[in-house]
Each structure stands twice: as C-alpha cells, then as structure tokens.
C-alpha cells in the first residue's frame, strides 16, 4: 500500500504526509504537543495557500 494509505484517491487536493513520533495507537497520548504543532502548521500552510512542508519533525 502507498504511504498515503489511499487518501489521495479520496481528496480534491494533494495529500500531505506528516510523520509524527510514536505509532498510531500512542501518538496522541504520548506526543500530543508535537502532533498538535504539526497539525497546526499544516492547517496554517493550507489556509495560506502554501504547500511547503516543515524541514523536520518537531519533538516534545
């Protein structure tokens, strides 16, 4: 399966892959601040019409 897990087929625009610390079951519980920061940055880029990703994954 592709890295986007099939999401590009369901979206009108591009799918941006954000790599967060930990795994699917614990990323919110153990890394909420880092995950929140990545999502906030992605939403801001989307709202500002930008597509550039951050240079690195933030850590808590």
SEFI-515591 format. One record per atom (N, C-alpha, C): residue in three letters; atom name; x, y, z. Coordinates in pm, 1 decimal, decimal comma. Example, Ala and Ser with C-alpha at 12.3 -4.5 7.8 and 13.67 -1.06 7.14 Angstrom:
@resn = ALA&name = N&X = 1319,0&Y = -569,0&Z = 780,0
@resn = ALA&name = CA&X = 1230,0&Y = -450,0&Z = 780,0
@resn = ALA&name = C&X = 1320,0&Y = -330,0&Z = 780,0
@resn = SER&name = N&X = 1285,0&Y = -225,0&Z = 708,0
@resn = SER&name = CA&X = 1367,0&Y = -106,0&Z = 714,0
@resn = SER&name = C&X = 1290,0&Y = 3,0&Z = 787,0
***
This chain:
@resn = UNK&name = N&X = 85,2&Y = -117,9&Z = 0,0
@resn = UNK&name = CA&X = 0,0&Y = 0,0&Z = 0,0
@resn = UNK&name = C&X = 89,6&Y = 124,1&Z = 0,0
@resn = UNK&name = N&X = 41,5&Y = 229,9&Z = -60,9
@resn = UNK&name = CA&X = 117,6&Y = 354,2&Z = -69,2
@resn = UNK&name = C&X = 124,8&Y = 424,2&Z = 65,8
@resn = UNK&name = N&X = 219,8&Y = 516,4&Z = 75,5
@resn = UNK&name = CA&X = 238,8&Y = 589,2&Z = 201,7
@resn = UNK&name = C&X = 114,6&Y = 668,2&Z = 240,9
@resn = UNK&name = N&X = 35,8&Y = 714,0&Z = 143,2
@resn = UNK&name = CA&X = -83,8&Y = 793,0&Z = 175,0
@resn = UNK&name = C&X = -203,6&Y = 705,7&Z = 213,2
@resn = UNK&name = N&X = -183,9&Y = 573,3&Z = 214,8
@resn = UNK&name = CA&X = -287,8&Y = 477,0&Z = 252,8
@resn = UNK&name = C&X = -416,4&Y = 492,7&Z = 171,5
@resn = UNK&name = N&X = -403,3&Y = 541,8&Z = 48,3
@resn = UNK&name = CA&X = -517,8&Y = 556,7&Z = -39,9
@resn = UNK&name = C&X = -591,0&Y = 689,1&Z = -29,7
@resn = UNK&name = N&X = -547,4&Y = 779,5&Z = 57,1
@resn = UNK&name = CA&X = -617,6&Y = 906,6&Z = 77,5
@resn = UNK&name = C&X = -615,7&Y = 995,6&Z = -46,9
@resn = UNK&name = N&X = -507,9&Y = 994,2&Z = -127,1
@resn = UNK&name = CA&X = -502,6&Y = 1079,1&Z = -245,7
@resn = UNK&name = C&X = -618,2&Y = 1051,8&Z = -340,3
@resn = UNK&name = N&X = -667,9&Y = 930,9&Z = -343,9
@resn = UNK&name = CA&X = -779,4&Y = 896,4&Z = -431,5
@resn = UNK&name = C&X = -910,5&Y = 957,9&Z = -384,1
@resn = UNK&name = N&X = -918,6&Y = 995,3&Z = -256,3
@resn = UNK&name = CA&X = -1042,2&Y = 1048,4&Z = -198,6
@resn = UNK&name = C&X = -1042,1&Y = 1199,5&Z = -182,4
@resn = UNK&name = N&X = -931,7&Y = 1264,6&Z = -213,0
@resn = UNK&name = CA&X = -918,1&Y = 1407,6&Z = -188,4
@resn = UNK&name = C&X = -924,0&Y = 1488,4&Z = -317,5
@resn = UNK&name = N&X = -970,4&Y = 1611,4&Z = -307,0
@resn = UNK&name = CA&X = -971,4&Y = 1701,4&Z = -421,7
@resn = UNK&name = C&X = -832,6&Y = 1760,4&Z = -446,0
@resn = UNK&name = N&X = -755,3&Y = 1780,5&Z = -340,0
@resn = UNK&name = CA&X = -621,4&Y = 1837,0&Z = -349,8
@resn = UNK&name = C&X = -517,5&Y = 1732,3&Z = -315,5
@resn = UNK&name = N&X = -398,2&Y = 1779,1&Z = -290,0
@resn = UNK&name = CA&X = -287,6&Y = 1689,4&Z = -256,5
@resn = UNK&name = C&X = -299,7&Y = 1639,3&Z = -113,0
@resn = UNK&name = N&X = -240,9&Y = 1526,4&Z = -89,4
@resn = UNK&name = CA&X = -236,0&Y = 1467,4&Z = 43,5
@resn = UNK&name = C&X = -95,7&Y = 1488,8&Z = 99,1
@resn = UNK&name = N&X = -84,0&Y = 1557,6&Z = 210,3
@resn = UNK&name = CA&X = 46,0&Y = 1580,3&Z = 273,1
@resn = UNK&name = C&X = 65,4&Y = 1477,9&Z = 384,1
@resn = UNK&name = N&X = 173,8&Y = 1404,0&Z = 377,9
@resn = UNK&name = CA&X = 204,7&Y = 1303,4&Z = 478,4
@resn = UNK&name = C&X = 282,9&Y = 1370,6&Z = 590,9
@resn = UNK&name = N&X = 232,2&Y = 1362,4&Z = 712,8
@resn = UNK&name = CA&X = 300,8&Y = 1417,3&Z = 829,2
@resn = UNK&name = C&X = 349,9&Y = 1300,7&Z = 914,0
@resn = UNK&name = N&X = 478,3&Y = 1299,2&Z = 939,5
@resn = UNK&name = CA&X = 536,1&Y = 1193,1&Z = 1022,1
@resn = UNK&name = C&X = 541,4&Y = 1242,1&Z = 1166,2
@resn = UNK&name = N&X = 474,9&Y = 1168,5&Z = 1253,3
@resn = UNK&name = CA&X = 468,3&Y = 1205,3&Z = 1394,6
@resn = UNK&name = C&X = 545,1&Y = 1101,9&Z = 1476,2
@resn = UNK&name = N&X = 592,8&Y = 1143,2&Z = 1594,3
@resn = UNK&name = CA&X = 662,3&Y = 1047,9&Z = 1680,3
@resn = UNK&name = C&X = 567,2&Y = 936,4&Z = 1724,0
@resn = UNK&name = N&X = 621,1&Y = 819,4&Z = 1750,7
@resn = UNK&name = CA&X = 546,1&Y = 707,5&Z = 1806,8
@resn = UNK&name = C&X = 469,6&Y = 630,8&Z = 1698,9
@resn = UNK&name = N&X = 361,4&Y = 563,6&Z = 1736,9
@resn = UNK&name = CA&X = 282,5&Y = 485,9&Z = 1641,6
@resn = UNK&name = C&X = 136,4&Y = 529,0&Z = 1647,6
@resn = UNK&name = N&X = 53,7&Y = 466,5&Z = 1565,9
@resn = UNK&name = CA&X = -86,6&Y = 507,2&Z = 1552,6
@resn = UNK&name = C&X = -162,6&Y = 501,5&Z = 1684,5
@resn = UNK&name = N&X = -131,6&Y = 407,0&Z = 1769,6
@resn = UNK&name = CA&X = -206,3&Y = 390,3&Z = 1894,1
@resn = UNK&name = C&X = -162,8&Y = 484,3&Z = 2006,0
@resn = UNK&name = N&X = -41,7&Y = 539,7&Z = 1998,5
@resn = UNK&name = CA&X = 6,5&Y = 619,3&Z = 2112,0
@resn = UNK&name = C&X = 50,2&Y = 761,9&Z = 2077,0
@resn = UNK&name = N&X = 42,7&Y = 802,6&Z = 1950,4
@resn = UNK&name = CA&X = 96,3&Y = 933,8&Z = 1916,0
@resn = UNK&name = C&X = 23,8&Y = 1049,4&Z = 1983,0
@resn = UNK&name = N&X = -108,0&Y = 1041,5&Z = 1998,2
@resn = UNK&name = CA&X = -181,5&Y = 1149,5&Z = 2065,6
@resn = UNK&name = C&X = -154,7&Y = 1145,8&Z = 2215,3
@resn = UNK&name = N&X = -164,1&Y = 1029,4&Z = 2273,3
@resn = UNK&name = CA&X = -148,0&Y = 1015,4&Z = 2418,4
@resn = UNK&name = C&X = -8,0&Y = 1054,9&Z = 2463,8
@resn = UNK&name = N&X = 94,6&Y = 1011,8&Z = 2391,8
@resn = UNK&name = CA&X = 232,5&Y = 1032,8&Z = 2436,0
@resn = UNK&name = C&X = 300,1&Y = 1154,4&Z = 2372,7
@resn = UNK&name = N&X = 248,2&Y = 1200,3&Z = 2260,0
@resn = UNK&name = CA&X = 314,9&Y = 1309,5&Z = 2187,4
@resn = UNK&name = C&X = 213,0&Y = 1412,8&Z = 2139,3
@resn = UNK&name = N&X = 119,8&Y = 1447,5&Z = 2223,8
@resn = UNK&name = CA&X = 12,2&Y = 1538,8&Z = 2185,3
@resn = UNK&name = C&X = 64,9&Y = 1674,8&Z = 2140,7
@resn = UNK&name = N&X = 162,9&Y = 1729,7&Z = 2210,3
@resn = UNK&name = CA&X = 213,5&Y = 1862,9&Z = 2175,1
@resn = UNK&name = C&X = 279,9&Y = 1862,2&Z = 2037,5
@resn = UNK&name = N&X = 362,1&Y = 1761,9&Z = 2009,5
@resn = UNK&name = CA&X = 430,7&Y = 1753,4&Z = 1879,9
@resn = UNK&name = C&X = 329,5&Y = 1730,3&Z = 1767,5
@resn = UNK&name = N&X = 231,8&Y = 1642,6&Z = 1791,9
@resn = UNK&name = CA&X = 128,9&Y = 1615,8&Z = 1691,7
@resn = UNK&name = C&X = 45,4&Y = 1740,6&Z = 1666,5
@resn = UNK&name = N&X = 7,1&Y = 1808,7&Z = 1772,4
@resn = UNK&name = CA&X = -70,0&Y = 1932,3&Z = 1759,3
@resn = UNK&name = C&X = 5,4&Y = 2038,4&Z = 1681,8
@resn = UNK&name = N&X = 134,4&Y = 2050,9&Z = 1708,1
@resn = UNK&name = CA&X = 215,4&Y = 2150,4&Z = 1637,5
@resn = UNK&name = C&X = 221,2&Y = 2118,7&Z = 1488,0
@resn = UNK&name = N&X = 242,6&Y = 1991,7&Z = 1452,6
@resn = UNK&name = CA&X = 245,3&Y = 1952,5&Z = 1311,5
@resn = UNK&name = C&X = 111,6&Y = 1981,8&Z = 1243,2
@resn = UNK&name = N&X = 1,0&Y = 1947,5&Z = 1309,2
@resn = UNK&name = CA&X = -130,4&Y = 1972,0&Z = 1251,0
@resn = UNK&name = C&X = -158,8&Y = 2120,9&Z = 1237,3
@resn = UNK&name = N&X = -120,8&Y = 2199,3&Z = 1336,8
@resn = UNK&name = CA&X = -139,4&Y = 2344,3&Z = 1331,6
@resn = UNK&name = C&X = -61,2&Y = 2405,7&Z = 1215,4
@resn = UNK&name = N&X = 64,7&Y = 2363,4&Z = 1199,9
@resn = UNK&name = CA&X = 147,1&Y = 2413,8&Z = 1090,2
@resn = UNK&name = C&X = 87,7&Y = 2374,8&Z = 954,7
@resn = UNK&name = N&X = 39,5&Y = 2250,4&Z = 943,8
@resn = UNK&name = CA&X = -19,8&Y = 2205,2&Z = 818,0
@resn = UNK&name = C&X = -146,1&Y = 2283,5&Z = 784,8
@resn = UNK&name = N&X = -230,3&Y = 2307,3&Z = 884,0
@resn = UNK&name = CA&X = -352,5&Y = 2383,7&Z = 861,2
@resn = UNK&name = C&X = -320,8&Y = 2528,0&Z = 822,6
@resn = UNK&name = N&X = -220,2&Y = 2586,9&Z = 886,3
@resn = UNK&name = CA&X = -179,9&Y = 2722,8&Z = 850,7
@resn = UNK&name = C&X = -128,8&Y = 2729,0&Z = 707,7
@resn = UNK&name = N&X = -47,8&Y = 2629,2&Z = 665,6
@resn = UNK&name = CA&X = 0,4&Y = 2625,7&Z = 527,8
@resn = UNK&name = C&X = -116,9&Y = 2614,1&Z = 431,0
@resn = UNK&name = N&X = -212,1&Y = 2530,8&Z = 464,6
@resn = UNK&name = CA&X = -329,6&Y = 2512,1&Z = 379,5
@resn = UNK&name = C&X = -408,8&Y = 2642,2&Z = 367,9
@resn = UNK&name = N&X = -431,5&Y = 2707,9&Z = 479,6
@resn = UNK&name = CA&X = -507,6&Y = 2832,5&Z = 480,4
@resn = UNK&name = C&X = -435,1&Y = 2945,7&Z = 409,1
@resn = UNK&name = N&X = -303,2&Y = 2939,1&Z = 404,9
@resn = UNK&name = CA&X = -223,7&Y = 3043,4&Z = 338,6
@resn = UNK&name = C&X = -187,7&Y = 3005,6&Z = 195,2
@resn = UNK&name = N&X = -236,6&Y = 2893,0&Z = 147,5
@resn = UNK&name = CA&X = -209,0&Y = 2850,6&Z = 11,4
@resn = UNK&name = C&X = -67,5&Y = 2802,8&Z = -11,8
@resn = UNK&name = N&X = 0,6&Y = 2762,4&Z = 93,2
@resn = UNK&name = CA&X = 137,8&Y = 2713,3&Z = 80,9
@resn = UNK&name = C&X = 136,7&Y = 2561,3&Z = 79,0
@resn = UNK&name = N&X = 239,2&Y = 2504,0&Z = 17,5
@resn = UNK&name = CA&X = 247,6&Y = 2358,3&Z = 15,4
@resn = UNK&name = C&X = 379,6&Y = 2306,8&Z = 69,9
@resn = UNK&name = N&X = 465,9&Y = 2395,9&Z = 115,8
@resn = UNK&name = CA&X = 597,6&Y = 2353,3&Z = 164,8
@resn = UNK&name = C&X = 584,7&Y = 2289,9&Z = 302,6
@resn = UNK&name = N&X = 646,9&Y = 2175,5&Z = 318,7
@resn = UNK&name = CA&X = 645,2&Y = 2104,8&Z = 446,3
@resn = UNK&name = C&X = 754,2&Y = 2158,4&Z = 536,8
@resn = UNK&name = N&X = 740,1&Y = 2137,2&Z = 670,1
@resn = UNK&name = CA&X = 847,4&Y = 2175,4&Z = 761,6
@resn = UNK&name = C&X = 972,2&Y = 2092,7&Z = 733,1
@resn = UNK&name = N&X = 1086,4&Y = 2146,1&Z = 769,0
@resn = UNK&name = CA&X = 1212,7&Y = 2078,0&Z = 738,7
@resn = UNK&name = C&X = 1236,9&Y = 1957,9&Z = 828,1
@resn = UNK&name = N&X = 1176,9&Y = 1953,1&Z = 945,8
@resn = UNK&name = CA&X = 1197,4&Y = 1840,0&Z = 1035,9
@resn = UNK&name = C&X = 1075,2&Y = 1817,8&Z = 1122,6
@resn = UNK&name = N&X = 1065,9&Y = 1698,6&Z = 1178,2
@resn = UNK&name = CA&X = 957,1&Y = 1665,2&Z = 1268,6
@resn = UNK&name = C&X = 989,2&Y = 1719,3&Z = 1406,6
@resn = UNK&name = N&X = 899,9&Y = 1801,2&Z = 1466,2
@resn = UNK&name = CA&X = 929,5&Y = 1853,2&Z = 1599,8
@resn = UNK&name = C&X = 924,4&Y = 1741,9&Z = 1703,0
@resn = UNK&name = N&X = 997,5&Y = 1759,5&Z = 1810,1
@resn = UNK&name = CA&X = 992,1&Y = 1661,7&Z = 1918,9
@resn = UNK&name = C&X = 940,5&Y = 1731,4&Z = 2042,7
@resn = UNK&name = N&X = 879,7&Y = 1655,0&Z = 2130,5
@resn = UNK&name = CA&X = 825,0&Y = 1712,3&Z = 2254,4
@resn = UNK&name = C&X = 932,8&Y = 1741,5&Z = 2353,2
***
